[in-house]
Amino acid sequence: MWKNKLRMNYQRENKQIFTFRDLPPAIPPTPTHPLFPCINNRITHLLKSRLASLYIPTSISRVIRLFVPKISCCLIIALFSKKMASHIVGYPRMGPKRELKFALESFWDGKSGAEDLEKVAVDLRASIWKQMSDAGIKYIPSNTFSYYDQVLDTTAMLGAVPPRYNWTGGEIGHSTYFSMARGNASVPAMEMTKWFDTNYHFIVPELGPDVKFSYASHKAVSEYKEAKALGVDTVPVLIGPVSYLLLSKPAKGVDKTFPLLSLLDKILPIYKEVIAELKAAGASWIQFDEPTLVLDLESHKLEAFTKAYAELESSLSGLNVIIETYFADVPAAAFKTLTSLSGVAGFGFDLVRGAQTLDLIKSGFPSGKYLFAGVVDGRNIWANDLSASLTTLQTLEGIVGKDKLIVSTSCSLLHTAVDLVNEPKLDQEIKSWLAFAAQKVLEVNALAKALTGQKDEAFFSTNASAQASRKSSPRVNNEAVQKAAAALKDSDHRRATNVSARLDAQQKKLNLPILPTTTIGSFPQTVELRRVRREYKAKKISEEEYIKSIKEEINKVVKLQEDLDIDVLVHGEPERNDMVEYFGEQLSGFAFTANGWVQSYGSRCVKPPIIYGDVSRPKPMTVFWSTAAQSMTKRPMKGMLTGPVTILNWSFVRNDQPRFETCYQIALAIKDEVEDLEKAGITVIQIDEAALREGLPLQKSEHAFYLDWAVHSFRITNTGIQDTTQIHTHMCYSNFNDIIHSIIDMDADVITIENSRSDEKLLSVFREGVKYGAGIGPGVYDIHSPRIPSTEEIADRINKMLAVLETNILWVNPDCGLKTRKYGEVKPALENMVAAAKLLRTNLASAK
């Protein structure tokens, strides 16, 4: 009777309920626990046994009066503190000090075992779950941790292992998993490409009609149970079945037109097994990430979502299902499909980059469904404007209902830095403008509390002060820079001579052989080299000692390249920590972190600069090192720069002005550097635009505008230089075929471009008739794998290139820079690369 009465009281008051069985196991029934100095074991035992199934409303004084009148009301409230309607899509997995990175690399190097690696992983997961639970987050994700990549985890879950890895069945272990990610001594890795328009890379599944799918990794269920054992009930996250297939590619030997969605019926039974195990383990919510819904999808692809979730509906019975989207607006047709899916309880939207989705929600959100409103930016580091977000949420609350609105992040926090606590040296004013992942968790919960009338006035007031400080700070705006950038819009900044004439002039000066060889820029960064940079930064060694050490390293790299007989040299970039951070440190308008690391792929992390204000170049940045390197050799030495679009896309960019305005400012700074390099006698200058394709908007209607200002920015950097100065650029790990005409429009003299790891699909665009008149170097081997390709393998790749490209424009080079490799891998690989080029030169000469 009294239990029913209390349940009725709860329903009448419409307040959150708890059960005593939900007491965290980490809180023991002991009088010594700091929360319960006055509660004895007997009373605590009563609470957890006799009242085990009792539901407690927030206003629990009634219960206290009936059962435990001597227990302080405030202590019970502390025990049953209410979780707000808050949700986190995903969380960084590397750890605040890159703990997973170091554990992975130690394991790969054979310095530690699987148990050591797994211990680090267990500790990281536990700390992440505890952090979110302590912050009051209600919907905490699990299975967002990964040893390498979440898409590769899904491939493992489905048992979709390519035959070349010789997997024989059973639970997929570290050996097979990391072979797929990194390759091994005998076979190459799977393709790696950009995750939508981010700098994160995923491992592309290789599928075909003969793949035998099987439930081969129980990771999702294991991690859910792991969290539950710690007293945290999580929301398991899976890559949705349709997005998984749409992000896949036909395996080698499979017709390129093979319909990947035809495999839906084969993978859904595996998903059903996973769902059944999660239900049996006690899961009440499950999240399917279906980010491809933000793309321009044809009707048959949208129909696949309807089919998939209709098929899964009976299996999902008893579970609350979230379908999560992110990174852009959901188009109207996709929104209609999504919100009509069977058996789905809630939908997650990116309301930061997908502002137009708000209009779709206002015009028709399904009654009775949960809206997971992504108002806290998961891709940038600026503090949320809490007042503005609260206004948006209150509007949404009026549409979907008070009990159906969940405050969330716009996407996984994987794409932002981990915790501002680890930045004690960061400028305090700028620090007040920022929020890393840990702070964004607090923002989400603060907004959720405010919606329930529990607004933390002090938290909101501090936030408002920081917003006002940023808007009024004199360090943000530079009128001269703004005027110079605004003037750029009146010209398209093209070099006066066409590329064919320029190449002729450059060849007369450089006198290069056919199939000239080069590398992309960086050489291995040894422990000793990193120590020198670290000690110089800490002022433990003098500038003279530092310069001496760096020059010795450059000389070593130059001599190695001369011994290998490489034609156009690089200095190896020993003075650089990162290709973007190095330049940002020398430009105005940038700030830097000590531990603002973000995962790029596998164990590779980057530390994006923060662009907080207008950008300019106070003085030359690379001239000293480039001229020093050129003085060590008679061969051409490339001056190495990072292009404006890549600096932009690989930084945390200010959000108070359009991105293109910031990009034009960076372009002017790089233009000054190009001109100074040319004056110093550097005849080959590489301006890397590795991230140009990455920044392409996800919807086609926005492509033209982006490509126009991005390509224009690159041309700004080298307009007006002499015809005899050769401009190179480099791009990597994206699908370039759909922007090949924009790449041609960049008007570089030579482009080196990733090709080998992507199964040489770049070459298909030339087979289809696209004419490319500038120099081009499709990569001949994958530098992200420790595998060393043979001379014959590289020669075979070059021959495939010669089938579609003219001999006089083809360059021979690796896919990317060599920074992450060891000299024991680099030297033999480059030896084989040069040998392959020489072999083909001989063959071509004898064929004349």
C-alpha positions, 0 to 999 in steps of 0.5 A, a space after each residue: 500500500 505505502 509503496 504504491 502511495 509513494 509511486 503515486 506521489 512521484 507521478 503527481 509531482 513529476 520528479 525523478 525516481 531512484 531505487 535503493 538498489 541503485 546505491 553505488 557499490 563504491 559507497 560502503 554501509 559503514 559509519 566511517 564513510 565521510 558522507 555518513 558520519 551519523 548513519 550506523 550499519 543497521 540503518 544503512 542495511 535497512 535502507 538497502 534491504 527492506 526498502 530495496 524496491 522503494 522508489 523515492 521522489 526528490 522531496 523525500 522528507 515524507 520517507 524520512 518521517 515514516 522510516 528513519 526520522 533520526 537521519 538527517 534529511 540533507 544526508 539522504 539528499 546527498 545520497 540520492 542526488 538527482 541526475 539531470 537530463 544530460 548526455 555526452 556523445 563520446 569522450 577522448 580516449 588517449 588520456 589527459 597526458 596521452 597515457 594510451 599513446 605511450 602504452 600502445 607504442 610500448 606494446 608495439 615496440 615489444 617493451 610491454 605486454 598485453 596485460 600492461 596495455 589493458 591495465 592502462 585502458 581499464 584505468 582510463 575507462 574507469 576514470 572517464 566514467 567516474 568523471 562523468 558520473 561525478 559531474 552528474 551526467 545521466 546518459 554516460 557513453 560506453 564503448 567509445 574507447 578504442 585501442 585504434 579506431 571505432 570503425 575498426 572496432 565495428 569491423 572486428 565486431 562483425 568479423 569482417 577481417 580481410 583474408 590477407 591477415 589470415 584470421 581463422 575465427 574466434 575472438 579477434 585479438 591484438 595481433 589481428 586488430 593491429 595488423 589491420 590498423 598498421 599492417 605487418 611485415 608481410 601485408 599492408 594495412 587497411 586504408 585510412 581516411 578522414 572521418 568526415 570533415 575532421 582531422 581524425 582518421 578511420 580505418 576503411 572497411 573492405 567488404 564484398 559479397 564473399 565476406 563471412 560475417 561473424 560476431 568476433 569482438 564482444 568489446 561493447 558488451 564487455 565495456 558495458 559490464 565493466 562500467 556497471 561493475 563500477 556502479 556506472 550504468 552507461 549507454 553502449 554506443 555502436 556505429 550504426 549498421 547503415 553508416 558502417 556500410 556507407 563508410 566502407 569500400 569494395 575490397 580489392 578484386 571486388 567490382 567498384 560498383 558493388 552495392 555495399 548496402 546489399 550486405 545489410 541483411 548479413 550484418 544485422 544478425 550480428 547487431 542482433 546478437 550484440 543487442 541481445 547480450 547488452 539487454 541480458 547484461 542490463 542495458 536500458 539505453 543504446 546509442 547508434 551513431 549514424 553520422 552519414 545521415 548528414 550527407 546528401 543521400 540518395 533515396 535508396 540509401 535513406 530507405 536502408 535506414 528504414 529497413 535496418 531499424 524495422 528489422 532491428 525493432 523486435 530485438 530492440 524491444 525493451 531498450 531505449 534507442 538513441 540515433 545520434 547524428 553530428 557534424 552538420 545539418 540533417 537534410 530535410 529528407 533525412 530528417 523525415 526518414 530519421 524521425 520516422 524510424 521504428 522503435 527509436 526513443 530519441 534523436 541526437 542532433 548537432 545544433 552547433 554546426 547544424 543550426 538549420 536543423 532547429 527549423 526542422 525540429 520546430 516544424 515537426 518533431 515527433 510527439 513523445 520522442 526524446 530530443 538530444 540537443 547538441 548545444 555544447 560544441 564537441 569540436 572546438 575549445 571555446 567556452 559555451 555561451 551558456 545564456 544563449 544556449 539556455 535560450 535555445 533549450 527553452 525554445 526546444 523545451 516548448 516544442 518537445 516537452 519538458 521531460 523529453 529534452 536532453 542536453 548534449 554535446 554536438 558530437 563526441 568530445 574526441 575532437 577536442 582537448 581533454 582538460 584545462 586543469 592540465 594547462 597551468 601556464 596558459 594565459 589566464 585571460 585566454 584560459 577563461 575563454 576556453 572549455 576542454 572536454 572535462 569543462 564541456 561535461 560541466 557545461 552540459 550539466 549546468 545547462 541541464 540543471 538550469 532547465 529544471 530551475 536549479 540554475 547555478 548563478 555563479 557558474 553562469 555569471 563567470 561564463 558571462 564575464 568570460 564572454 564579455 571579456 573575449 568580445 572586448 579584449 584588444 588582443 583579439 583585433 588588429 585593424 591593419 590585418 583586417 584591412 589587408 585581408 579584406 583587400 584580397 577579395 578584389 583579385 584571384 591572385 594567379 601567377 602570370 605564366 602558365 604552369 607548362 612554361 614555368 616547369 620549362 624554366 624550372 627544369 633549366 635551372 634545376 636540371 632534374 632527371 625524369 622521375 625525380 625523387 624526393 620526400 615529403 618533409 619530415 624525417 624521424 624524430 628521435 628520442 635525443 632530438 626531442 630531448 634537445 628541443 625540450 631542454 631548449 624550451 625549458 632553458 636548460 641548454 643555451 641557444 648556441 647549444 640548441 642551434 649546434 644540435 639541430 644543425 648536426 641533425 640537419 647535416 645527418 639527414 642531408 648526408 643520408 639523402 645524398 648517400 641514397 641519391 635522392 634528387 630534391 632534398 629536405 632538411 628533415 624538420 628537426 626543429 619542429 614539434 608539429 607542422 602547424 604548431 611550429 608556425 603558430 608559435 611564430 605568428 601573432 593571434 595564436 595561443 598554445 597548450 602544454 597538454 591540449 592533445 587530440 587524437 589524429 589516428 592510432 597513437 598519433 596525437 596533435 596539439 592544435 594551436 588556438 587562433 584567438 585573434 587576428 593573424 600576422 607574421 612578426 618576422 621570418 619563420 623558416 629562412 634561417 634553417 632552410 638556408 643553413 640546410 641549403 648550404 650543406 648541399 649542392 642539390 635543391 633543398 626544399 623550403 618547407 611551409 604549412 599552407 594557410 588552409 591546413 593551419 586553419 583546419 588543424 587549429 582550434 579556430 576563433 568562432 567570432 568571424 567567418 573562417 575564410 577571413 582568418 584563412 586570408 590573414 594566414 595566407 598573407 603571413 605565409 606569402 611574406 615567408 615565401 617571398 623571403 625564402 625566395 630572396 634567400 636563394 631557395 628555389 623549391 618551396 613546398 607549401 603543404 595543404 594536407 587538410 584542404 580536402 578535410 575542410 570540404 563541407 559535408 553537403 554539396 551545396 556548400 562546396 563551391 564557396 569553400 573551395 573558392 576561398 580555400 584555393 584562393 588562399 593557397 594562390 595568395 601565398 605564392 603569387 608574384 614569385 619568379 617562374 624559376 621558383 618551383 612551388 610544391 604542395 602536398 595532400 594526404 589521406 582524403 578522397 581527392 577525386 571529387 575535387 581534382 579540378 580545384 586541385 588543378 586550380 591551385 596552380 602549384 608546379 608540383 603536387 605530392 599526394 597520398 596514393 598507396 594506402 588508398 589502393 591507388 584510387 587517385 589514379 582512377 581520376 586520370 584514367 577517366 580522362 582528367 588532364 593534369 599538366 603540372 608535376 605530380 607525385 602520387 605516393 609510392 609507399 605507405 609511411 604509416 605502416 612499419 612495413 618496408 616495401 620492396 623495389 619491385 613493389 614500388 616499381 610496379 606502382 610507378 608503372 601503374 602511374 605511368 599508364 595514366 600520367 606523362 613521364 615528364 611530370 611524374 615524381 617519385 615520393 612516399 605518401 607522407 612525411 617520415 616523422 613517425 617512423 624509425 630510421 631502421 624503417 626509413 633508410 631501406 624503404 627510401 633505398 628501394 624507392 630510389 632503386 625503383 625510380 632508377 630501374 624505370 629510368 633505365 627501362 624508359 631509356 632503353 625503350 626509346 
